[in-house]
Amino acid sequence: MAGTELNAQEYFRAQYEAVWQRHLKYSKAVAESMPEVYYDFSPTEEAMSFQGQLLHVVDNISMLTVRITGDSKDFYRKEDVTAFKKADVLDILNRANAYVLDLIQNASDSLLNEEIDFRGVSMSKENIFYLLRDHQAHHRAQCLVYLRIKGIPAPGYVGW
């Protein structure tokens, strides 16, 4: 077993790009499954709409990737949200996820190892990539519930 163990950074280099690609493909499938007419659906007054869940994922990508790069990246103008069609939201989500993929593909070892303070917790920038995946998985799961509430078949689970 010792010969097959990878340290965290070797795992990131060897595996994480493929993990992210499966992850974004699944998020895209979930987003595509909801008919456009229900993109404004929210199960309760205080919950985000389906579209809101997806744009929140994008906003989180903007917020977390600035911790990696130091550069602020906006993928849409907030004042345009009410005019968005399903295709607009899908494009925004795809561009944001592609941006993360590019960061994964081009992250140097020194960048991945760099320690930062995130909300009072010291962590490496590599951990931000895991936060990106976890956050999106959380909101994608909420979108899956929205699909089921509306009686729309959800895409099959992609877990790894």
Secondary structure as the mmCIF struct_conf table of DSSP 4:
data_model
#
loop_
_struct_conf.conf_type_id
_struct_conf.id
_struct_conf.beg_label_comp_id
_struct_conf.beg_label_asym_id
_struct_conf.beg_label_seq_id
_struct_conf.end_label_comp_id
_struct_conf.end_label_asym_id
_struct_conf.end_label_seq_id
HELX_RH_3T_P HELX_RH_3T_P1 ALA A 2 THR A 4
HELX_RH_AL_P HELX_RH_AL_P1 ALA A 8 TYR A 11
HELX_RH_PI_P HELX_RH_PI_P1 PHE A 12 TYR A 16
HELX_RH_AL_P HELX_RH_AL_P2 GLU A 17 SER A 33
BEND BEND1 MET A 34 MET A 34
HELX_RH_3T_P HELX_RH_3T_P2 GLU A 36 TYR A 38
TURN_TY1_P TURN_TY1_P1 TYR A 39 ASP A 40
BEND BEND2 PRO A 43 THR A 44
TURN_TY1_P TURN_TY1_P2 GLU A 45 GLU A 46
BEND BEND3 ALA A 47 ALA A 47
HELX_LH_PP_P HELX_LH_PP_P1 MET A 48 SER A 49
HELX_RH_AL_P HELX_RH_AL_P3 PHE A 50 THR A 69
BEND BEND4 GLY A 70 GLY A 70
BEND BEND5 PHE A 75 TYR A 76
HELX_RH_3T_P HELX_RH_3T_P3 LYS A 78 ALA A 83
HELX_RH_AL_P HELX_RH_AL_P4 LYS A 86 ASN A 106
HELX_RH_AL_P HELX_RH_AL_P5 ASP A 109 ASN A 113
STRN STRN1 GLU A 115 PHE A 118
TURN_TY1_P TURN_TY1_P3 ARG A 119 GLY A 120
STRN STRN2 VAL A 121 SER A 124
HELX_RH_AL_P HELX_RH_AL_P6 LYS A 125 ILE A 149
TURN_TY1_P TURN_TY1_P4 LYS A 150 GLY A 151
HELX_LH_PP_P HELX_LH_PP_P2 ILE A 152 TYR A 157
#
